[in-house]
């Protein structure tokens, strides 16, 4: 089926296919939370010194403010986070983790490890490092494209 396509075209198509497959596989792994919601919680845990705004989190997640807000709204409805206006700037919304989120993270800790093990099964550390290096370069190119740079 891929006959006649160059490697770049195949990779381009695989990015979209992987996105769908990763989401579907992740959704079966985490009970009570989607893989996108789980990703938001992972990104949320990167902020050690403050509770991030939706804009800060959208930058880390590589997603739009609107998409992150939708995911955050669902997490808030389920009691995993609270969305509160920033004290200095009421236009900003801060994301505050709840105890229920901490319990969820503990519950899924082993599942997360198992998912990662299965996801990268058969890949050497060298292959993972090379893939990571390439993906970081592609991400940088995407940022440049989005910002209208060369």
C-alpha positions in Angstrom: 0.0 0.0 0.0 2.9 2.3 0.7 4.6 1.5 -2.6 5.8 4.5 -4.4 5.8 6.8 -1.4 9.1 8.3 -0.1 10.1 7.9 3.5 9.1 11.5 4.4 5.6 11.0 3.1 5.3 7.7 5.0 6.5 9.3 8.2 4.0 12.2 7.7 1.2 9.8 7.4 2.4 7.7 10.4 2.3 10.8 12.6 -1.5 11.0 12.2 -2.0 7.2 12.4 0.2 7.1 15.6 -1.8 9.9 17.1 -5.1 8.0 16.7 -3.6 4.6 17.7 -1.9 6.1 20.8 -5.1 7.7 21.9 -7.1 4.5 21.4 -4.6 2.3 23.2 -4.1 4.8 26.0 -7.9 5.1 26.5 -8.1 1.3 27.1 -5.3 1.5 29.7 -6.6 4.2 32.1 -9.9 3.5 33.8 -12.0 6.6 34.3 -9.7 9.0 32.4 -8.8 9.4 28.7 -5.2 9.4 27.5 -5.5 13.1 26.6 -6.7 13.9 30.2 -3.8 11.7 31.5 -1.3 13.6 29.3 -2.7 16.9 30.8 -2.0 15.6 34.3 1.5 14.5 33.4 2.2 18.0 32.0 0.6 19.5 35.1 3.1 17.6 37.3 6.0 19.4 35.5 5.1 22.6 37.3 6.7 22.3 40.8 6.8 25.9 41.8 3.3 27.1 40.9 -0.1 26.0 39.5 0.1 26.8 35.8 -2.4 28.8 33.7 -4.3 27.2 30.9 -2.0 29.1 28.5 1.2 27.7 30.2 -0.2 24.2 30.0 -1.2 24.6 26.4 2.3 25.6 25.5 3.7 22.5 27.2 1.1 20.2 25.6 1.5 21.7 22.1 -2.2 22.2 21.9 -4.5 25.2 21.6 -5.9 27.1 24.6 -9.4 25.9 23.6 -8.5 22.2 23.5 -6.7 22.3 26.8 -9.6 24.2 28.3 -12.0 21.5 27.1 -9.9 18.7 28.6 -9.5 20.7 31.8 -13.2 21.3 32.1 -13.9 17.5 31.9 -11.2 16.9 34.6 -12.8 19.6 36.8 -16.3 18.1 36.4 -14.9 14.8 37.6 -13.2 16.5 40.6 -9.6 15.9 39.5 -8.6 19.6 39.2 -10.0 23.0 40.1 -10.0 25.9 37.7 -9.6 29.2 39.5 -9.0 32.8 38.3 -5.5 34.0 38.9 -5.3 36.3 41.9 -3.4 39.1 40.1 -5.0 38.8 36.6 -8.6 37.5 36.6 -8.4 36.8 32.9 -6.0 34.0 33.5 -7.2 30.6 34.8 -5.0 28.5 37.0 -5.2 24.7 37.2 -5.0 23.3 40.7 -4.7 19.6 41.3 -7.0 18.0 43.8 -6.5 15.1 46.2 -8.6 13.0 43.9 -6.0 13.6 41.1 -3.2 12.5 43.4 -5.2 9.3 44.2 -5.8 8.7 40.5 -2.1 9.1 39.8 -1.2 6.6 42.5 -3.9 4.2 41.2 -2.5 4.4 37.6 1.2 4.5 38.4 1.8 0.8 37.7 -0.5 0.9 34.6 1.5 3.9 33.3 4.8 2.0 33.7 3.3 -1.1 32.0 1.9 1.0 29.1 5.3 2.6 28.5 7.0 -0.8 28.7 4.6 -2.3 26.1 4.7 0.8 23.9 8.5 0.7 23.6 8.9 -3.1 23.6 11.6 -4.3 21.3 13.3 -0.9 20.9 16.8 -0.5 22.2 17.9 2.5 24.3 19.8 3.7 21.2 16.7 3.5 19.0 14.7 5.4 21.5 17.4 8.1 21.8 17.7 8.5 18.0 13.9 8.7 17.7 13.7 11.3 20.5 16.4 13.4 18.9 14.6 13.3 15.5 11.2 14.1 17.1 12.7 17.1 18.9 14.1 18.5 15.6 10.7 17.9 13.9 8.9 19.7 16.8 11.3 22.6 16.4 10.5 22.7 12.7 6.7 22.6 13.4 7.1 25.6 15.8 9.0 27.5 13.1 6.3 26.7 10.5 3.5 27.7 12.9 5.2 31.0 13.7 5.8 31.7 10.0 9.6 31.4 10.2 12.0 29.8 7.7 
